[in-house]
Amino acid sequence: MRPTPRWITALTTLPGTDVVLSGSWDGWIRAWRISDDKKTIIPLGPIGAGSVGDVTLDTPSQQLNQTLALDGTPGLGQKEPEPLIKGVVNDIAVFERRPESDLPGADAKSKIACKDEPRGVSIVAAVGKEHRLARWKCFENTFYEGATSGGRNGAVVFEVPFTTNEPVEAGV
């Protein structure tokens, strides 16, 4: 079965990286990387689909790629996975999570105390039952019946942690 192309309903970039995030009416947010020659876009995979490994990587785009599952097509006997987001992705916002001690002017004591605070990127998706510009694709309201393919108005937050920047020592 051939994959169906989906409209891109939301688009954003991760500041300081070569990664682009696109949202669609099918409920998936997909990550893409711009190639080094700036001529092609390479799919990294859907956000929230899982992790592919435990390797320490050195660039933010490689770290984000590590936290995404590769976007494989299901086989004949496999069912296509259900997206975590129910409804149309109308907007995507990205911001960096970091401790208060990383702010300019913070004292040395707070830097030591906040060393173990989580760091990473938060991806916030605005989700709706219909597209923000028209009613081309509408989803029914599911109220409190659980996870179904119907849509809901709201927001979904994905936390993507940074990997450590400490050098990996080889076994001697």
N, C-alpha and C positions, 0 to 999 in steps of 0.2 A: 504494500500500500504506500502510495506517495505522500510525503508530508504536505500539509496544506500551508501555503504562505499566510502570514498574519499581518494585520496592520500594525504599524508602530504608533502607539498612542502617547508615549512619553519617552523622552531622550535626555540624557545628561552625561557628564563626564566626571571622572574622579580627578580632582585638581592635582596637578603635578605628576600625572601618570599618562600612559598611553591607553587607558582603559575607558571604554564607552559603555554605558548601561542603557538598554532599551526595554520599555514595557509594552505590553500588547493587550488586546482584549481577551486573549486566551488565559490570562492570569499568570503568565510567566514574566519574570524580569531576567533578561539574558545579558551576559557580559561579553564584550568584544574587545579585541586588542588591535590597535593600528600597527601595521607592519613597519619595520625599520625604514623601508623606502617610501612610506606614506602613500602607497598605492592600493593596498588591499586591507580588508578587515578580516581578522581571524576570530572565529567563534571560540570563546573560552568555556561557555556552558551556562546553565540556568542558576540563578541565585537561590540558595536554600535547598539545593538538591543533595548536598552531602559533601564529603571530603574525599580527595583522591590520593592523599599520601601524607607522609610525615617527614618531608625533606625540608631542610632550612634553605630558604631562597633569599636572594639579596636585593631584589627590586620590588617596589610595591605592586606592580602588575603581576610579577611572578608569585608574590604572596597571595594576591587575590585569586589567581588561577589555582593555587593549591587548595583553597577553601571551596572551590566550585567542583561539581561533578561534571565530567565531560558530557556533552549533549549527544548521547547516542540514540539512534533510532531503535525502537523496540522490534524484536524479531516477530516471526509469524505467530508463535504461541504466547508472546508477551503482550500485556495490555499497556497502553501508553500511560505513564505515571500521571497522577492527578496533581495539578499545581497547588502550592500552598495558599496562593491568593485567590479568593473567590470573587470574580467580577472583573471589571475593566480597570487597568492601571492607567490613571489619568495624569499623574505627575510623579516624579522621582526627585528626592532631595538627598544629598550626600554631605555628611559632616564628619570630622575627625573627633574621636573620643580620646582625651588625654587628661592626665591629672592636673590639678590646679598648680602644682609645683613647676610645671613646664612653662608657665606664663612668664613673660619678662618681668623682672623685679622681684621674683619669689626668693625667699631666703633659703639658705643651705639646709636648715633643719627640716623644713617642709619637703625639700627634695628627697631627703633620706627617708622620711616618714611615708611618703607617697610612692615609693619605688615599686610596690607590689600592686598598685591600682591598675585596672585593665586599660589597655590601649588598643585602638583599632579604628575602624570606620563604621559608621551607622548609616544604613540605607533605609530611607523612609519612603514608602509608596502610598500615594493617595489613591484609594480604591472606591469605585462607585458601581451602581447597578446599571449605569448607562454611560456612554461616552460624554465627555464634558462639553462638546460642541453640538451634539445632536443625538437623536435616538436611533442611531443606525443599528446598534446591537444592545438589546435590553435583557437583563436577567431578572428573574422573579426574586422576591424577598423571601429569605428562608427563616426569618424570625429566630427562634431558638431551637431549631430542629437538628442542629449539628452540622457537620461538614458535608455539604452537598455542592453540586455544581452551580447553584444559584448565587447571585451576587449580593453584596452588602455594601453600604456606604461606610467609609471609615479609613483608617490608616493601618499599615503594617510596617513594623520595624525589624530589619535584619541587622544583626551585629556580626561584623567580620573582624576577628581579632588579628592584630599584627603578630607575626612570628618574631622570636627574639633575634636581636642583632648581634648576639654574642657569638664569637667564632667557635666552630665545632672542632674539637680536638680529636685527631685520629688515635686509635688505640696503639699503644707502643708495646 
